[in-house]
């Protein structure tokens, strides 16, 4: 067969054996986009990112790109840790290799529809970078695959909204934020109407951003909203959750609104949760459901739940990751404080929602809104699958009412350093997450504790300044 060369220099007449380009790359190549936005999660669940020129993006999409490993070597305020070993001053903060996940392609509606991708970190040989939160979740999911199950999940967030900008908040020196709306108005259509531009933008822009919200309403507290993000496989769910938190903050800016996912900003008000709904699929059906058993719970569901009940404290810093997280764990408020379970009981740590074959699931109500979604998801799924692997049985009956039946169950510790020490000693956490991750994450939480120890707070000033 004669191969001819077209006038433009390309060869024709014979089918090409070149691999087909990924649709996400092809879409950008055929578009007029001059840049691409990429982002990765740091250890606290803060998205760190940059714009890439389109030509740089094409190279990065193929072979990855360098991203300073300081994103795992500093805290939420960019202060470098002094107690970590994998990254730190002693290594000079070199570039780590970030790999773009092309399956996360989307456009940012509120940023001129710029193409956007999430990334994750890998070692030079392509193996998972052990400190990367997204890779940590994928490690757990890979083990789930070996068990023949696919974890499905959905996250809910409660958060407060304030009439503040970064500058106004700095001018106030971090005290007395102005709430978006006054009063305690849960499920209020009236309060939804007070800021309907922002409210509708959350629903519509998030949907366009590939973060579908199933429900959005006001919660009890001044300026509190709650959003339920659509159920999906666990990795997609965690991606959506971290994008939701950042997206809500970015959308809020154009309305002069500052969302806060802090677990407990005011002693007198309810805290903010980050509930995680879960089920396991075998690829065709929900294996949590069994109509023949009590409450419609399969034996596998019972073992998964037993694992979470047994391992709650082993993974606790991953869903209570800050000093402030523990201010939410107050007896008599909505946040559960004991490793308890119940049937459709919102005061339990683990709420069994026994419904149809499709909807039967577990809602883990412990995490706060301040979580890194990748790490919180990894923690709850690892705990549950530990129960499945070991065939654990539910030894305690479900509680009724508010902790009725839980009188002899110990409550959760009230400080980050206590749970961090349990986590650091946990053979279960090390088995599921790896020694490198456990040692590093524990060091970052110990650092956070030391920053708190060194701080002089408003409470101390009011209590001791005059009278002592």
Secondary structure as GFF3:
##gff-version 3
##sequence-region A 1 468
A	DSSP	beta_strand	4	5	.	.	.	ID=ss1
A	DSSP	beta_strand	11	12	.	.	.	ID=ss2
A	DSSP	alpha_helix	23	29	.	.	.	ID=ss3
A	DSSP	beta_strand	35	41	.	.	.	ID=ss4
A	DSSP	beta_strand	47	53	.	.	.	ID=ss5
A	DSSP	alpha_helix	54	63	.	.	.	ID=ss6
A	DSSP	beta_strand	65	68	.	.	.	ID=ss7
A	DSSP	three_ten_helix	69	72	.	.	.	ID=ss8
A	DSSP	three_ten_helix	89	91	.	.	.	ID=ss9
A	DSSP	beta_strand	95	100	.	.	.	ID=ss10
A	DSSP	three_ten_helix	102	104	.	.	.	ID=ss11
A	DSSP	beta_strand	106	108	.	.	.	ID=ss12
A	DSSP	beta_strand	114	122	.	.	.	ID=ss13
A	DSSP	alpha_helix	133	146	.	.	.	ID=ss14
A	DSSP	beta_strand	150	162	.	.	.	ID=ss15
A	DSSP	alpha_helix	166	171	.	.	.	ID=ss16
A	DSSP	alpha_helix	189	194	.	.	.	ID=ss17
A	DSSP	alpha_helix	196	208	.	.	.	ID=ss18
A	DSSP	beta_strand	213	218	.	.	.	ID=ss19
A	DSSP	beta_strand	224	229	.	.	.	ID=ss20
A	DSSP	beta_strand	232	233	.	.	.	ID=ss21
A	DSSP	alpha_helix	234	253	.	.	.	ID=ss22
A	DSSP	beta_strand	258	260	.	.	.	ID=ss23
A	DSSP	beta_strand	276	281	.	.	.	ID=ss24
A	DSSP	three_ten_helix	294	296	.	.	.	ID=ss25
A	DSSP	alpha_helix	299	311	.	.	.	ID=ss26
A	DSSP	three_ten_helix	312	314	.	.	.	ID=ss27
A	DSSP	three_ten_helix	316	318	.	.	.	ID=ss28
A	DSSP	three_ten_helix	324	327	.	.	.	ID=ss29
A	DSSP	beta_strand	341	343	.	.	.	ID=ss30
A	DSSP	beta_strand	350	353	.	.	.	ID=ss31
A	DSSP	beta_strand	361	364	.	.	.	ID=ss32
A	DSSP	alpha_helix	373	390	.	.	.	ID=ss33
A	DSSP	alpha_helix	416	425	.	.	.	ID=ss34
A	DSSP	alpha_helix	427	433	.	.	.	ID=ss35
A	DSSP	alpha_helix	435	454	.	.	.	ID=ss36
A	DSSP	alpha_helix	458	464	.	.	.	ID=ss37
###
